[in-house]
Amino acid sequence: SAEYMGTVPPLITVSEEPINEEVKNDSLNDSQKQDEEQRPSSEEQVVETQQEQIILNDTVSEVGEENTADDAGIIEPVEEVIPKLEINAYENQLGQKCVNLTNQHINKFPEELLEHSDVAEISCLFISENQISNIPDDINLIKCLEILIFSKNQFNTITSSITNLTYLTTLDFSENNLITLPSNINDLCNLTSLYVNDNKLVELPASIANMEKLETLGLNGNRLINLPDSMTNMRNLKILGLNRNNFAKYPNVINNIESLQKVGLSSNKIRHIPSDVRNLINIKELLLNNNKIEVIPVQIFWLKSLEELGLSGNLVRHLSSEITNLTNLKVLGLNNNLLETLPSEISFLENLECLGVAKNKLIDLPQDIVLLAKLQELYICENKFDSLQNEIFRLYELKVLDVSNNKLEEVPVEIENMKNLLHLNASNNRITVFPYGICNLELLQALRLDDNDIQQLSDDIVNLVCLRLFSCRNNKIIEFTDALCELDSIESIDLSGNNLSMVSSELAKLKRLNELKLSNNHFITFPEEVCFLKNIKHVDLSNNKIRAVSQRVSSLKKLSYIDLSNNDFQSFPVEVCKISHLKTLVFKNDRPSNDQRISELPEEICQLKKLEVLHLESNALTSIPEGLKDLTHLKELHLDANCLAFIYETLSESESLSKLTVTSNEINKLPYSLSNMRQLKSLTIKDNPLDSPPMFLCETAVDPKSIGTFMDLANDRDKDILFRMFKLLEEKLNMRDLPPLLRKLKVLETKKEEVKDKLDDIDEEEHVDEEQLDEEEEDERKRRLK
């Protein structure tokens, strides 16, 4: 239920973002977390046939920009077709014969599959994340196929040949470009699960109602505005996902499908829920998050089977006392509404496990809230609480409590009664004293007290023996207490934005610590104690006043991320280049008044053989080491706001670089070798004095390959013009006139190489110096003028 409500999971890993952001944002935007992936993407997921939840909870996938290459006059490079594809069939745990061709860069249905010796026995085919746009007519050769996954391809239509697969039970065409479904789709008479999420469907064929065995229908992320009335006949449909469509009205036909158990209508434009919603007598989960609903009809509270109700992100001002009828309700999401009070009857929801009322206008909770004996998660962040009533602390089964972004001046000592509490977030309040009652919560795993006015940590924090994540950023703490170093289970510490100038000498005791964030403090030297944390993976010391890095930093064999931005380094610290397993290095200098920008990088940076991401924004670099091309794992290179005049040709030799950003430099020309960067997926080059290619092209091109193709064509055009010109003039042109002619034409050095064979023909004794040529040109000009 926690995952479904968009709340924090029961266990927080230290690699996750701060709980303040996780719990607050997720609890305020239920449907974003509720919209979890609704379609099977691998055979293990498909095997779990009872994954009803996935249809309701779809993930908002990244949608690529529309192709503007043709408009820009660019010829898109044609993807290579793999000539021979190896087909390996295997058996899954259920004994089904499967073939997995996911992400194989194929742009048409593989004929090799239809010629495979086991083609008639294949039951499961996974062929997602390719560029396939057509289904062959003879696909029925895979006559025993039961599960077919075609997600993330390039289908605009589904040909009727697919309806020959009469044994098919699961079909997934999610994340394609479908506008409609075939009118005879009902010929798939055994289909029980159909996923067409994240396409461009504007309507459904009426024949879909004749799919008598269909139980799960995923239509999230399309452009539907209504449903066929004939869907009333779908007597076995249990799960219907319609999140992220264009419904302005609640589709009434839904209320006539009595078999429905789970319905997702989040992120539409629905304003009104009809009263005949009461007909959904078997409904267990009803999600209407992120719509424009102002009034909750009382008939919703007559749905006795309802276990989860999502109404977050609406305009609800009042909650009816009739809610007490939902005796089976386990999850109630009312985040981000306009509620000022909650009815006392909410306390009679004896099975309620998760209550989300974040981002409303509440000043307190009903006194009888203590009756919610099974409540495990409570989210009341971003309201108007200035104190917490004692009844809250008698919710003894509570595991997650989020009271962040209120006006609390303290956390009462009574919180120590909540012995089962695992996660507490009291960030963004007005707390001045560390809450001592918290120190008796022996099971607490995650504690966030960010953005308060705490000046000192309590030594009793040593009692939190299960604590794994501690964040107290943006307070006024001046001392890194030794007691914090006695927490054997701690994995992540964030004390950024305080007044620290040193860390505890006992820091090395934290054997499990793998994340340490100390940015925006007052460190003058790199804390030597960090170098003894053998399991540390992530260190952030940005925005301090550090001038040098300890040589012992090379002993951190597990360190994969370090941020040293905005410090007082006179030059790039070469000691960092000895961190053998470093994957991400951040060295920005974007403070408004920063005169410590570095102008060059040491060649030693090329020793970071495992580096994947390099941030060097807002420095004064005029060049980069050529050896960067040899970093075979480097995927992202960020060079914004430097002084680069061009992009090095050597970067085109990189076989791994997929993202390059060079905004706000002095680049006026892109290299012709850009088209050779096969892995480059993203190039950001705005705010440069770019002449070739024109800036508008770089801003509208679909991908760097398009720009590279343009550069290739421009290069070929320039060479062709030069050679045609010399062909016409070769008999009339005095070869001694060639050098000044090239100068007058402003031919670049690279272009001069193209006519080198012409220049080589000029005899050495025929050369005249540039001054003499200029005189001859002047005489010729006067003669012509006369």
Helices and strands as residue ranges (DSSP letters): H 2-5, H 19-28, H 30-34, H 43-47, H 53-56, E 89-91, E 97-100, H 111-114, G 119-121, E 122-126, G 137-141, E 147-149, G 160-164, E 170-172, G 185-187, E 193-195, G 206-210, E 216-218, G 229-233, E 239-241, G 252-256, E 262-264, G 275-279, E 285-287, G 298-302, E 308-310, G 321-325, E 331-333, G 344-348, E 354-356, G 367-371, E 377-379, G 390-394, E 400-402, G 413-417, E 423-425, G 436-440, E 446-448, G 459-463, E 469-471, G 482-486, E 492-494, G 507-509, E 515-517, G 528-532, E 538-540, G 551-555, E 561-563, G 574-578, E 584-586, G 603-607, E 613-615, G 626-630, E 636-638, G 649-653, E 659-661, G 672-676, E 682-684, H 695-700, H 704-729, G 735-737, H 738-744, H 749-752, G 753-755, H 756-760, G 764-766, H 770-785
